[in-house]
Amino acid sequence: MRGPGRVLAGAAALWIFVACLDVTSPVTGIASITSVLLPSPSVVEHDVSRDTIGQVRPLQVFAFAPNGDTVHDAVVRFFAIDSTRKLRVDSLTGIAVGDSLSPFARVVARVTPANGKGIVQTVIVALPVVPTPDRVSQDTNIVFVFVQATGSTDTLASGLISPAFGDTVRGKGDTTVQSYVVRYQIVRAPPSTNGEPTVVLSDASGHDSSLFVTDGSGHAAAHLRIRTRSIAPTLFGGATDSAFVVAHVQYRGEALRITPTDTFKIAIRRNIGP
């Protein structure tokens, strides 16, 4: 007896970007279903679906009863939607196979109760087949000049979010790899006055995350968000400190080479201008 929150938390190894509840079901015994849960947001050409640490993993869908329990005997079938037929999905196991490049491939699933009466379909989810990642090139370092927010509250104000920094995932030759996960890790941050983090990783809107996905040009962009309630008074006074952020990109469990280095050194100081 596991509700939606427990099931999705237990699927943490999956790429949970699309893990919200999908649709309310008109089928007796099934109140709702998830969208298609992807192990990662793409499949590499000549390979199968894998999670972000390189393990072979299937697509998944969960169905829930009106009381929130998981419907364990629901029948799920998966389908590829790809006019080029380069993406294949085993309808029973949910293992996806990328025969060759197909940047616009998608997948969908249908859920049927054990009695076979009725069908619920998920929304269609993008699952492109992408080039084999070979190497990664790093952006140049940035300088983060933050604007102090009113008071000491930890906010999502744009002045507390750094310029973007990131990496481009590349395949052979001049190809780039879209929809590929890059993980960032803060290994050094300005000292804290209260034991809480002084900077955290976020997207451009201030939503905290350590995982970022490459865009159509193969580039993943991350930001730092400074937490003013935790930083030392010296930073408010105009001193400069720094954060070190390490990028991690893997394929089949092996780290890819990042040039010229895998570490960003980001200078941080307060804007003390008028």
C-alpha positions in Angstrom: 0.0 0.0 0.0 2.0 2.9 -1.3 0.6 6.3 -2.2 1.8 8.4 -5.2 4.3 10.3 -3.1 6.0 7.2 -1.8 6.1 5.5 -5.2 7.7 8.5 -6.9 10.2 9.0 -4.1 11.2 5.3 -4.5 11.8 5.9 -8.2 14.5 8.5 -7.5 17.0 6.9 -9.8 14.7 7.7 -12.7 14.7 11.0 -14.5 11.8 12.6 -12.6 11.5 15.7 -14.8 8.2 14.3 -16.0 7.1 12.5 -12.9 4.0 14.4 -12.1 0.6 12.7 -12.0 -0.7 12.7 -15.5 -4.4 12.3 -15.9 -7.5 11.6 -13.9 -8.9 8.2 -15.0 -12.4 7.4 -16.0 -11.6 3.7 -15.6 -13.1 1.9 -12.6 -10.5 1.0 -10.0 -7.8 3.4 -11.5 -8.1 7.0 -10.2 -5.0 8.4 -11.8 -1.7 7.5 -13.5 1.7 9.0 -13.8 3.2 10.2 -17.0 5.8 8.0 -18.6 8.8 8.0 -16.2 12.0 8.1 -18.1 15.3 6.7 -16.8 16.9 9.7 -18.5 15.7 12.3 -21.0 17.2 10.6 -24.1 18.5 7.3 -25.5 21.9 7.1 -27.0 22.2 5.7 -30.6 22.9 2.0 -30.8 22.1 1.7 -27.1 19.2 1.1 -24.7 17.5 3.2 -22.1 19.7 3.8 -19.1 19.4 5.9 -15.9 21.7 8.8 -15.1 24.4 6.5 -13.6 24.5 4.2 -16.6 22.4 1.3 -15.5 19.9 -0.3 -18.0 16.4 0.8 -16.9 12.9 0.6 -18.4 10.3 3.3 -18.9 7.7 3.1 -16.1 4.1 4.2 -15.4 2.3 3.8 -12.1 -1.4 3.6 -11.6 -3.2 4.6 -8.4 -6.6 3.6 -6.9 -9.1 6.1 -5.5 -7.6 5.6 -2.0 -4.1 6.4 -3.2 -2.7 2.9 -3.2 -0.7 1.6 -6.1 -2.7 -0.6 -8.5 -0.1 -3.4 -8.8 -2.1 -5.5 -11.3 -2.7 -2.7 -13.8 -1.4 -3.7 -17.3 0.9 -1.1 -18.9 2.0 -1.1 -22.5 4.5 1.2 -24.1 4.7 2.6 -27.6 7.2 4.6 -29.6 6.0 7.5 -31.7 8.7 8.0 -34.3 8.1 8.5 -38.0 11.7 7.5 -38.7 11.3 4.2 -36.7 14.7 4.7 -35.2 13.4 4.5 -31.6 11.9 1.2 -30.5 10.3 0.4 -27.2 9.5 -3.1 -26.0 5.8 -2.7 -25.2 6.0 -5.3 -22.3 9.2 -4.5 -20.6 9.5 -0.8 -21.3 13.1 -1.0 -22.5 13.8 1.6 -25.2 16.3 1.0 -28.0 17.8 3.7 -30.1 18.8 2.3 -33.5 20.1 5.6 -34.9 19.6 9.3 -34.5 16.0 10.5 -34.1 15.8 13.9 -32.4 12.0 14.1 -32.4 11.1 10.6 -31.2 8.5 10.3 -28.5 6.8 7.7 -26.3 3.4 7.0 -24.8 1.8 4.4 -22.6 -1.6 2.9 -22.2 -2.9 1.5 -18.9 -5.6 -1.1 -18.5 -7.1 -2.6 -15.3 -6.7 -6.3 -14.7 -10.3 -6.9 -15.8 -9.5 -5.4 -19.2 -12.4 -3.0 -19.1 -11.2 0.4 -20.2 -8.0 2.1 -21.2 -6.2 5.2 -19.9 -3.5 6.8 -22.0 -0.6 9.0 -20.8 0.5 12.2 -22.3 3.1 11.9 -25.1 6.7 12.4 -23.8 9.8 13.3 -25.8 12.5 10.6 -25.9 15.0 11.6 -28.6 17.7 9.2 -29.8 21.0 11.2 -29.6 24.6 10.9 -30.7 27.0 8.9 -28.5 28.5 11.4 -26.0 32.3 11.5 -26.4 33.6 14.6 -24.6 32.6 17.8 -22.8 33.7 21.4 -23.2 33.5 23.8 -20.4 32.3 27.5 -20.5 34.6 30.2 -19.2 34.4 31.1 -15.5 32.0 33.8 -14.5 31.9 36.6 -11.9 28.9 36.7 -9.6 28.1 40.2 -8.5 25.0 39.9 -6.3 22.5 42.6 -5.4 21.5 42.5 -1.7 17.8 41.9 -1.2 15.9 43.9 1.4 16.4 42.3 4.8 18.2 38.9 5.3 15.5 36.6 4.0 16.6 33.9 1.6 14.7 34.8 -1.6 14.5 34.0 -5.3 15.2 37.6 -6.3 17.0 37.8 -9.6 19.8 39.8 -8.1 20.7 36.8 -6.0 21.0 34.5 -9.0 24.3 34.3 -10.8 24.9 34.5 -14.6 24.7 31.1 -16.3 27.7 28.8 -16.4 27.8 25.4 -18.0 29.1 22.8 -20.4 28.5 21.5 -23.9 28.3 17.7 -24.4 29.8 16.7 -27.7 29.8 13.5 -29.8 32.1 12.6 -32.6 33.2 15.3 -35.0 31.2 18.5 -34.7 28.0 16.9 -33.3 26.5 18.0 -30.0 24.3 15.9 -27.7 20.8 17.2 -26.8 18.7 16.1 -23.8 21.6 14.8 -21.9 22.1 15.1 -18.1 25.0 17.1 -16.6 25.4 17.1 -12.8 27.0 19.8 -10.9 28.5 19.7 -7.4 29.6 22.6 -5.1 32.9 21.5 -3.6 33.8 24.9 -2.0 31.5 27.8 -1.0 32.0 31.0 1.0 31.9 30.3 4.8 28.6 30.2 6.5 27.6 32.1 9.7 24.8 29.7 10.7 25.8 26.3 9.4 23.5 26.5 6.3 24.7 26.6 2.7 25.8 30.0 1.5 25.2 29.2 -2.2 23.1 26.5 -3.9 22.8 25.4 -7.5 19.6 26.5 -9.3 18.1 27.2 -12.7 17.5 30.6 -14.1 14.3 31.0 -12.0 15.9 30.1 -8.8 14.6 26.5 -8.5 17.2 24.5 -6.7 18.7 21.5 -8.6 22.0 19.7 -9.2 20.9 18.1 -12.4 20.6 20.0 -15.7 19.7 18.9 -19.2 21.4 20.0 -22.4 19.4 22.0 -24.9 19.2 21.6 -28.7 22.8 22.8 -29.0 24.1 20.4 -26.5 24.6 23.0 -23.8 23.6 22.7 -20.1 23.4 25.9 -18.1 23.4 26.2 -14.3 23.3 29.1 -11.9 24.3 29.8 -8.3 21.8 31.3 -5.9 23.3 33.1 -2.9 21.6 32.8 0.5 22.1 36.2 2.2 21.0 35.0 5.6 24.0 32.7 5.7 26.9 34.7 4.2 29.6 36.5 6.3 29.4 40.3 6.8 32.7 40.7 4.9 30.8 39.8 1.7 28.3 42.5 2.4 31.1 44.9 2.9 32.6 44.5 -0.5 35.1 41.6 -0.1 35.4 38.9 -2.8 35.1 35.2 -2.1 34.6 32.3 -4.4 32.8 29.0 -5.0 34.2 26.0 -6.8 31.7 23.9 -8.8 32.6 20.5 -10.4 30.8 19.2 -13.5 30.1 15.4 -13.8 29.0 13.9 -17.1 28.9 10.1 -17.6 28.1 7.6 -20.3 27.5 3.9 -19.3 28.9 4.7 -15.9 32.2 6.1 -17.2 33.1 9.8 -16.7 33.6 11.8 -19.9 36.6 14.0 -20.5 35.9 17.6 -19.7 38.2 20.3 -21.2 39.9 22.5 -20.3 38.8 21.5 -16.7 35.8 20.1 -14.9 35.9 22.8 -12.2 34.4 26.3 -12.3 36.0 28.9 -10.0 33.3 31.5 -9.5 34.2 34.8 -7.9 31.5 36.2 -5.7 31.1 39.8 -4.4 28.3 42.2 -3.6 27.4 45.1 -5.9 28.2 48.1 -3.8 27.4 50.7 -6.4 24.6 53.2 -6.2 
